[in-house]
Amino acid sequence: MDLHSPLKKFFGFNKFKGLQEQVIKSIVNNENTFVIMPTGGGKSLCYQLPALMKEGTAIVVSPLIALMKNQVDAIRGISEHNGVAHVLNSSLNKTEVAQVKEDISNGITKLLYVAPESLIKEEYVTFLRTQTISFVAIDEAHCISEWGHDFRPEYRNLKHIIKAIDNVPVICLTATATEKVQEDILKTLGITDANRFKASFNRANLFYEVRPKTADVQKDIIRFVKQREGKSGIIYCLSRKKVEEIAQILQVNGIKAVPYHAGLDAKTRVKHQDMFLMEDCDVVVATIAFGMGIDKPDVRFVIHHDIPKSLESYYQETGRAGRDDGEGYCLAFYAYKDIEKLEKFMSSKPVAEQEIGHALLQEVVGYAETSMNRRKYLLHYFGEEFDEKNGDGADMDDNSRNPKKKHEAKGDVVKLLSVVKDTLQQYKSKEVVNTIIGKENALLTSHKTHLQPHFGIGKDKTASYWMALIRQVLVVNYIRKEIEQYGVVKLTEEGEKFMKNPTSFMMTEDHSYSEENDNNIITNAKSSGGAADEKLVKLLKDLRKRVATKQGVPPFAVFQDPSLDDMALKYPINLEEMSKVHGVGEGKARKFGKDFVKLIADYVDENDILRPDDLIVKSTGVNSGLKLYIIQNTDRKLPLEDIAKSKGKEMNDLIKEMEAIIYSGTKLNIDYAIDDLLDEDQQEEIHEYFMEAESDSIQEALDEFDGDYDEDELRLMRIKFINEVGN
């Protein structure tokens, strides 16, 4: 089944991201599907595209009214008919509800966004029962699990409601889920047979930093935001009072900031959210409790004034930065007394809930205090391995940039593992540490642990030393935490091997936090643009803002940044050319393209710009027969020399033809030819050069490499580069 033409037709993309294609196939084949895909991975497209392709209406259950509104706007932006997507929730009046029902009955509505509370209403269930439903998508599915960071009791009931409406396939999506939460979701919905897809949780463009929270934290935040003037950011605080206070301090300091929390009336909340989306303010200060359903791709920083209650919340919230793969800086301020405050809040909850809460909090403490690669720590929490030397984004955190001291701890690891083993693997970390340092308590006494020879075996060191060691040993998988009896520490096979044959273990010493200097600012996260015409990009951004305001949609719902960059490379001057721009497609070109094409045409005239299409035609005169011949034979992996010879061309001419093909947006895979010329490291070196380069000029590349590579090698690598990155 070809999914590429609908993808191009509806969304203007030429290729899928990550696991999208496999997920969509599963849904189109009417199979239950479970998707774990981090924020920014293109989750919503997974159900939007099949919904547009299939007969009937897809029901999307989502907890966030703001997010529904965003998505409906975006889908309406690519369709001729406004009724293609609707929201059904408490904010609608009778007339609006009637309109929604009419559009569904007439087969116009492809996506119906519903809050779980609304889906319970008898009148809606009765109506939906009579309609053709294509499938049910449950977004933010972690809300089903009480182990999730955002549990909603009304989600537990969804299984019965779906059955009552129709026996249709279910697709659940979540941006964060540990194994415990995954099992819980599938069981509760009764879809343990679902196809499971789990994307990597690594967001390589995000930079993670944790700073000590001092009395000067507000100054630190102001300094940080001022250094990023004009960039969008979110600041999370734990209490409404703090939100108001920080928003006010920022305003006084000349920063355009607005507060956002559940205590504001709905009208103000919507207004503040729209100001952020429309770029009328730069910073939103929000409560962690309030899930900001904000689908803004160019949030450049997320600051946690207070550390969140779980690593999942933290991952979810930091994940709102840099969704366009551009710069994203995640800064958290940490003080242990904040953790104690959170623990005090918890003491009023039922015991079972307190236990879950404490276990989740300890993971956060571990992350904040760790001195190892933060990305590795975070990914390990979600059950993913990460190579901190060569992994994507390996040096994008404070610990990797400023490594801490290490010392040999082989003997201590053996002590730790033997205590876990000798206490019969029945204790959580805290009890293991108490055993090692010889601290008696009722639990240890009841198991007679205090009488064992290993009791107090490591009392020469502090409890926090052993805690830190446990965290580091966990991450290298010598021990693991039990899922069913959550938090109980068990030995792994690797741990058993280590005990039999101990090897070196360099333990990283925990931070002695010192005041960080202000120059520690990261500016080299991948920027989203290639060598675009900066002046034109600025004009296009201004136009986008005007069009967005007129249409009442956020700027990125008109065109995303990468599309504007592409326009400033290709200079499209009619709608047909516009539909070939990255991320545009026919529907969008028709809907928004007119003003942009006019602006570009005027700009090209006024500045005497030679457009790349003119260049291609003049320099190569690509005829379609030759183009087809090249595409077919590179697909067959025929040596490039043979392709050139058979058409009576020099290598130089063939490369020119291939450049024309690739710059017109057509894919061309010549990896096989390059693999014969250059090894992996050489390819990576050239790839990185083009990634960072200001322009794709071959002369500049030749100067840069100073004779390491010849012109043909660089031109072929440029083709491969554009093929991967641009097309």
Secondary structure, DSSP 8 states (H G I E B T S, - for coil): ---HHHHHHHH--SS--TTHHHHHHHHHTT--EEEE--TTS-HHHHHHHHHHHSSSEEEEE-S-HHHHHHHHHHHHTTSS-GGGEEEESTT--HHHHHHHHHHHHTT--SEEEE-HHHHT-HHHHHHHHTS-EEEEEESSGGGG-TTSTT--GGGGGHHHHHHHH----EEEEES---HHHHHHHHHHHT-TT-EEEE-----TTEEEEEEE--TTHHHHHHHHHHTTTT-EEEEEESSHHHHHHHHHHHHHTT--EEEE-TTS-HHHHHHHHHHHHTTS-SEEEEETTS------TTEEEEEESS--SSHHHHHHHHTTS-TTSS-EEEEEEE-HHHHHHHHHHHTTS-HHHHHHHHHHHHHHHHHHH--S-HHHHHHHHTT----TTTSTTTT-BHHHHS---EEE-HHHHHHHHHHHHHTTT--BHHHHHHHHHT---HHHHHTTGGGSTTTTTTTTS-HHHHHHHHHHHHHTTSEEE-TTTTTBEEE-HHHHHHHHS----EEE---------TT-----S--S--S--HHHHHHHHHHHHHHHHHHTS-HHHH--HHHHHHHHHH---SHHHHTTSTTTHHHHHHHHHHHHHHHHHHHHHHTT---HHHHHHHHH---HHHHHHHHHHHHTT--HHHHHHHTT--HHHHHHHHHHHHHTT-----HHHHHHHS-HHHHHHHHHHHHH-SS--HHHHHHHHTTSS-HHHHHHHHHHHIIIII-
